Amino acid sequence: MTPEARVRAGFATQARWCEAMAAPFMSRLCTLIPDALDRSTVTGARILDWPGDPIADALPMRLTGGLNALVRRGRLPALAAHYPPHRAGGDLAAVLAAAIRDADAELQPWLDGPPQTNEVARSVVLMAGLLVIAAETGLSVELFELGASAGLNLRLDAYGYRLGGTVVDRPGAPVELIPRWQGASPPAAPVVVAARRGVDVNPLDVTDPATRERLLAYVWPEQAERVERLARALDAAAADPPPIDREDAAGWVERHVVPRPGLTRVVLHSIAFQYFPADTQARIAAHLAAQGGLATAEAPIAWLRFELEPGHELPSLRLTSWPGGADRRLAWAHPHGARVDWLL
């Protein structure tokens, strides 16, 4: 398969994913983009001759994120007239091609690196897991988030939730998260976060306006609720930035995560582990198993992860608990936290 054929297949795959996740405009955009490109622009040549795997490299999201950022900035008014909530008539493909020619130089930084997002609604899934941990240990938790990005999910105890019949009330919460819930409710246990810290190879500064706009640009424009939710979470985080270290996760976990009496030390991550190098993944798993062997009922360790599993369309929430090392699948959930199928 030629690079151009791979690119066309990649955009078609992204279009199907967008359609399945209630983003019809984005699906249409991804369908039209390959035919709106040619090698007369730097953007077109780079994309059509992309040397890697377009899906693994998130190539469609790189370009659509850049276009959305420029539309949000008021830079491409003709294209903006087609973006939700607007519905301009006319030939979107021609308008799209003209926009790419016009913004050719401005799109290059968006193609240079993969998207970095921070979907705050994934806190729905992680909080459900923390409820299980709190109910089973009766202890406060110390959180260690891997691939924390801007740290919005590291602040998950600042949000309010309705998880089936279980309500986690946070008066004045900047975000209220109410997913479609299937199955029994998680336990109603108090989740007390005694400390938190994150790690990322490229942590994002929530106090930086450019970071804010970049994160908002990667949210699909027709999903206004997600955009507004992210904006509120960013405002709250900017007033109380979570601590995030810049380094590889393996050495960080090895240095920080050991049993501590009186606390459950929880390593957690969401749709991040797949992007870690294989050696990093192996070192993290080995370290947690080794330290788990030293854990006690007074000093437990938990590994809570919301990640894709091979052969399944939806990511799962899994929990490994020490002492004992019991591993359980707690839920299947929508990647953006919109629906949770609880399994306990």
Order of alpha helices (4+ residues) and beta strands (2+ residues): alpha-alpha-alpha-alpha-alpha-alpha-alpha-alpha-beta-beta-beta-beta-beta-beta-alpha-alpha-beta-alpha-beta-alpha-beta-beta-beta-beta
